[in-house]
């Protein structure tokens, strides 16, 4: 797979909201507003686990972005309406949280989508067809910490308020790692919706990510 731009971040929650995988499609429609604004088709997103989620910082999912969609379409078109992360409704003028949605609350509209009326964060990333993403939850077959020291250092430091340099060797590690990932199959076919509503709020850590141009 040709790799041009990679976004790396840590997940603190893996509850089927972000990412949401249903019907052979992965979507990122809530949380991570900066990545949703910047990532374009053919970008790669790598979501690793934070210590608070899975202690080994495993790769939770990898996705090749196939479409950058205006959230007004995502939250109004019937083909997306039954997806678990379709938690907002667009009435033609403003977004409103759907009563009874499994994730977030009315207080999260601004964080997820931006301020009315511009809604500068109203972006959705899609990875269409299962060949374009891999979802492992906590069972990624590749222990990257054994073979990719620079990637390991980057992941472990992410969220601590400082960065490491991105030498050519790291770019090479990333290409090799992604090539290995794409030879695997997803361990889990889709994300599971929780039995009870999840009202976790995204905090400042939700903005942390690294972009690497390969």
Backbone torsions as a table, in degrees:
resi	resn	phi	psi	omega
1	UNK	NA	134.5	177.1
2	UNK	-75.2	126.0	-178.0
3	UNK	-114.0	127.1	179.8
4	UNK	-119.5	-41.8	-178.0
5	UNK	-142.5	129.9	-176.1
6	UNK	-123.1	132.7	175.3
7	UNK	-110.6	127.2	-177.7
8	UNK	-121.8	131.9	176.6
9	UNK	-150.7	171.7	179.6
10	UNK	-110.0	136.1	175.2
11	UNK	-93.8	133.2	173.0
12	UNK	-99.9	-14.1	179.2
13	UNK	-137.6	138.6	176.9
14	UNK	-133.6	75.2	-171.1
15	UNK	-120.8	16.0	177.9
16	UNK	90.1	0.6	179.6
17	UNK	-91.3	-43.0	-179.2
18	UNK	-150.3	99.7	5.8
19	UNK	-81.6	163.6	173.4
20	UNK	-114.8	125.0	179.4
21	UNK	-121.8	114.5	178.4
22	UNK	-147.4	144.4	173.8
23	UNK	55.5	36.3	177.7
24	UNK	73.1	24.4	177.7
25	UNK	-142.3	138.1	174.6
26	UNK	-103.9	133.3	177.9
27	UNK	-128.9	147.3	172.6
28	UNK	-125.4	96.4	-172.4
29	UNK	-115.3	-18.0	178.5
30	UNK	-131.6	162.0	-175.8
31	UNK	63.3	175.4	178.8
32	UNK	42.1	53.9	-176.8
33	UNK	-62.3	-32.3	-178.9
34	UNK	-68.0	-44.2	178.2
35	UNK	-65.2	-40.7	179.5
36	UNK	-62.6	-28.6	179.2
37	UNK	-79.5	-32.6	-169.9
38	UNK	-97.7	-36.0	-172.6
39	UNK	-68.3	133.3	179.8
40	UNK	-115.2	168.4	177.7
41	UNK	-52.2	139.9	-177.6
42	UNK	82.3	-1.1	170.3
43	UNK	-72.9	153.7	176.5
44	UNK	-110.5	133.7	175.7
45	UNK	-113.9	129.2	176.3
46	UNK	-118.0	117.1	-179.9
47	UNK	-106.6	108.1	178.6
48	UNK	-97.2	157.9	-178.8
49	UNK	-82.0	135.9	170.1
50	UNK	-73.4	161.3	179.7
51	UNK	-55.9	-34.4	-176.8
52	UNK	-73.2	-14.3	-179.9
53	UNK	-97.4	-66.0	175.4
54	UNK	-131.8	121.9	-167.4
55	UNK	-63.6	-19.9	-178.7
56	UNK	-88.2	5.2	179.8
57	UNK	55.1	35.2	-177.3
58	UNK	-62.7	159.3	172.6
59	UNK	-74.2	117.4	-179.2
60	UNK	-81.7	-44.4	179.3
61	UNK	-156.8	159.3	172.8
62	UNK	-133.5	138.5	-178.2
63	UNK	-141.2	136.3	170.9
64	UNK	-96.0	115.5	-177.7
65	UNK	-68.6	124.5	178.1
66	UNK	-106.6	-19.8	-180.0
67	UNK	-151.9	135.5	172.5
68	UNK	-106.3	110.7	-168.6
69	UNK	-112.7	140.6	172.7
70	UNK	-66.4	129.3	-177.2
71	UNK	-61.8	-22.1	177.6
72	UNK	-62.5	-35.6	177.0
73	UNK	-74.0	-44.6	-176.3
74	UNK	-61.1	-40.4	-176.0
75	UNK	-92.2	13.5	177.1
76	UNK	-131.6	-22.3	-177.5
77	UNK	-82.2	138.0	-173.3
78	UNK	-63.4	-28.6	-176.7
79	UNK	-67.8	-17.4	178.3
80	UNK	-105.1	-6.9	-168.1
81	UNK	-59.9	-31.7	-176.1
82	UNK	-91.4	1.3	179.3
83	UNK	-73.3	144.5	-173.6
84	UNK	-62.0	-30.7	-178.8
85	UNK	-89.7	4.3	176.6
86	UNK	-83.4	72.0	-170.6
87	UNK	-96.9	-3.3	179.2
88	UNK	-118.1	162.3	177.5
89	UNK	-126.5	133.8	177.2
90	UNK	-104.3	118.8	-176.3
91	UNK	-99.2	11.0	-179.0
92	UNK	100.9	-16.4	179.4
93	UNK	-130.3	-37.3	-178.7
94	UNK	-149.6	162.4	177.6
95	UNK	-92.6	141.0	175.2
96	UNK	-134.2	141.6	177.5
97	UNK	-69.2	136.6	179.0
98	UNK	-76.3	123.8	178.1
99	UNK	-59.7	127.8	-179.8
100	UNK	90.3	-0.1	177.5
101	UNK	-59.7	148.2	-173.5
102	UNK	-77.6	-15.3	-177.1
103	UNK	-126.6	148.9	174.8
104	UNK	59.6	-161.5	-176.7
105	UNK	-157.5	176.9	178.4
106	UNK	-57.3	-23.4	-178.4
107	UNK	-73.7	-9.9	-175.0
108	UNK	-97.4	-2.0	-177.5
109	UNK	-56.5	-47.8	-176.3
110	UNK	-64.1	-41.9	179.4
111	UNK	-65.5	-44.2	-176.8
112	UNK	-73.8	-40.2	-168.6
113	UNK	-120.9	-13.7	179.1
114	UNK	103.6	-175.3	-174.0
115	UNK	-92.7	134.1	174.5
116	UNK	-62.0	140.7	1.2
117	UNK	-96.3	-4.1	-175.7
118	UNK	-72.0	-37.9	-176.8
119	UNK	48.7	62.0	-174.4
120	UNK	-68.5	-11.5	179.5
121	UNK	-104.8	12.4	-174.0
122	UNK	-80.6	73.9	-179.9
123	UNK	-132.9	146.2	177.4
124	UNK	-131.8	135.5	176.3
125	UNK	-104.9	134.5	178.7
126	UNK	-120.6	141.5	170.1
127	UNK	-121.8	97.5	-171.0
128	UNK	-88.3	135.7	-178.6
129	UNK	76.7	136.8	-173.1
130	UNK	-62.9	-20.4	179.0
131	UNK	-67.1	-16.8	-175.7
132	UNK	-97.0	2.7	176.9
133	UNK	-148.4	161.2	174.8
134	UNK	-134.0	132.5	179.0
135	UNK	-125.9	122.4	-175.0
136	UNK	-114.5	-13.6	-172.3
137	UNK	55.5	-117.3	-179.2
138	UNK	-106.2	20.6	-172.4
139	UNK	-127.5	39.3	178.4
140	UNK	-63.5	127.8	-177.5
141	UNK	-68.3	-17.0	-176.6
142	UNK	-100.4	121.2	174.4
143	UNK	-89.8	88.7	-173.1
144	UNK	-65.3	-22.0	-177.3
145	UNK	-69.2	-16.5	178.4
146	UNK	-80.0	-33.6	-169.8
147	UNK	-120.5	-8.5	-175.1
148	UNK	-129.4	78.0	-173.6
149	UNK	-63.4	-37.4	-178.9
150	UNK	-71.7	-40.4	176.0
151	UNK	-63.8	-40.7	178.0
152	UNK	-59.9	-46.0	179.2
153	UNK	-61.3	-41.6	179.1
154	UNK	-62.7	-48.0	-177.7
155	UNK	-64.2	-43.8	-177.3
156	UNK	-66.8	-31.9	-179.4
157	UNK	-85.9	-18.5	-176.6
158	UNK	-60.1	129.2	-179.3
159	UNK	96.5	-2.3	-179.8
160	UNK	-98.6	8.9	172.9
161	UNK	85.7	7.4	176.5
162	UNK	-143.6	165.5	-173.8
163	UNK	-123.6	161.6	169.5
164	UNK	-109.6	161.1	176.2
165	UNK	-69.5	154.4	-178.1
166	UNK	-109.7	79.4	-177.9
167	UNK	-72.4	170.3	179.6
168	UNK	-57.2	-33.5	-178.9
169	UNK	-62.4	-36.3	178.5
170	UNK	-67.2	-40.4	177.1
171	UNK	-60.6	-40.9	178.4
172	UNK	-65.3	-41.8	177.3
173	UNK	-59.8	-43.9	-179.3
174	UNK	-62.1	-44.7	179.1
175	UNK	-59.8	-45.3	-179.7
176	UNK	-64.4	-42.8	-179.4
177	UNK	-63.0	-45.4	-179.5
178	UNK	-65.7	-39.0	176.7
179	UNK	-60.0	-40.9	178.3
180	UNK	-67.0	-41.1	-179.8
181	UNK	-60.2	-42.3	-175.3
182	UNK	-73.7	-9.5	174.6
183	UNK	-85.9	-9.6	-179.4
184	UNK	-95.0	166.4	171.7
185	UNK	-104.9	155.3	176.0
186	UNK	-59.9	138.2	176.8
187	UNK	-75.9	-36.1	179.5
188	UNK	-120.6	133.6	-173.7
189	UNK	-76.1	-31.9	179.2
190	UNK	-153.0	159.5	177.6
191	UNK	-78.5	148.0	-178.3
192	UNK	-98.0	137.4	177.2
193	UNK	-81.1	134.5	-178.7
194	UNK	-64.3	156.3	179.7
195	UNK	-70.4	-28.7	179.0
196	UNK	-124.0	151.2	-179.0
197	UNK	-55.7	139.3	177.5
198	UNK	-100.4	117.3	-178.0
199	UNK	-108.7	21.2	177.3
200	UNK	-59.2	138.6	178.8
201	UNK	-102.7	145.2	176.6
202	UNK	-77.8	135.2	179.1
203	UNK	-110.2	-163.6	-178.3
204	UNK	-63.3	-29.3	179.1
205	UNK	-64.7	-19.3	179.8
206	UNK	-67.4	-16.4	-179.0
207	UNK	-91.3	-10.9	-174.4
208	UNK	-74.6	125.1	173.5
209	UNK	-163.6	167.1	175.5
210	UNK	-126.3	136.6	174.2
211	UNK	-110.4	130.7	179.8
212	UNK	-125.6	125.4	176.7
213	UNK	-91.0	116.1	-177.7
214	UNK	-98.2	NA	NA
